[in-house]
Amino acid sequence: MPYQIKVADTDLPVDVERNDDGTFTFTIEDRTYHVDAFRMSSNHLTASINGSRHHFHTHSSAGDAQIIHKGTSYQAEDAGKNKRKRSSSGPEAGDITPPMPGSIIRVLVAAGDEVSKGQELIVMSAMKMETTLYAPADGTIKAVLIEEGEQVAAGQQLVEFEATPQEAS
């Protein structure tokens, strides 16, 4: 299944295949990775990647995922999703929420700010790792509902976000 993963400001195509033995093969550009993954909890994943064990924190919704590994946050989305029309209740329509509980380190936006897809909005600390939350689309920050230093819960609304309407093609 094709996905796009955002690394820094670069979108990379990722092909994911489920193997007969339950493992996965990921192809990113010209590299192939053999992955045996074990979900430890709803937001924690341990995986053997080409024989090396790694731990990840994840948050997913509607085919998109935020993956945190060694303090770096990656955004992954179903590449076919962009071809389907999003409903107004999709992730572009509303709220910015954290994938896990933590503490707000930096708020990088204010109410009324115009933001671009992928722009950093909030930096938080969760499980001794920094996690950055990004704008899901071009749009406007309607309200910032938290302050630096505040403790937040997983799924708590941090920012009200309104996506810029896209013209139909």
Rosetta blueprint (number, residue, H / E / L):
1 M L
2 P E
3 Y E
4 Q E
5 I E
6 K E
7 V E
8 A L
9 D L
10 T E
11 D E
12 L E
13 P E
14 V E
15 D E
16 V E
17 E E
18 R E
19 N L
20 D L
21 D L
22 G L
23 T L
24 F E
25 T E
26 F E
27 T E
28 I E
29 E L
30 D L
31 R E
32 T E
33 Y E
34 H E
35 V E
36 D E
37 A E
38 F E
39 R E
40 M E
41 S E
42 S L
43 N L
44 H E
45 L E
46 T E
47 A E
48 S E
49 I E
50 N L
51 G L
52 S E
53 R E
54 H E
55 H E
56 F E
57 H E
58 T E
59 H E
60 S E
61 S E
62 A L
63 G L
64 D E
65 A E
66 Q E
67 I E
68 I E
69 H E
70 K L
71 G L
72 T E
73 S E
74 Y E
75 Q E
76 A E
77 E E
78 D E
79 A H
80 G H
81 K H
82 N H
83 K H
84 R L
85 K L
86 R L
87 S L
88 S L
89 S L
90 G L
91 P L
92 E L
93 A L
94 G L
95 D E
96 I E
97 T L
98 P L
99 P L
100 M L
101 P L
102 G E
103 S E
104 I E
105 I E
106 R E
107 V E
108 L L
109 V L
110 A L
111 A L
112 G L
113 D L
114 E E
115 V E
116 S L
117 K L
118 G L
119 Q L
120 E E
121 L E
122 I E
123 V E
124 M E
125 S E
126 A E
127 M L
128 K L
129 M E
130 E E
131 T E
132 T E
133 L E
134 Y E
135 A L
136 P L
137 A L
138 D L
139 G E
140 T E
141 I E
142 K E
143 A E
144 V E
145 L L
146 I L
147 E L
148 E L
149 G L
150 E L
151 Q E
152 V E
153 A L
154 A L
155 G L
156 Q L
157 Q L
158 L L
159 V E
160 E E
161 F E
162 E E
163 A E
164 T L
165 P L
166 Q L
167 E L
168 A L
169 S L
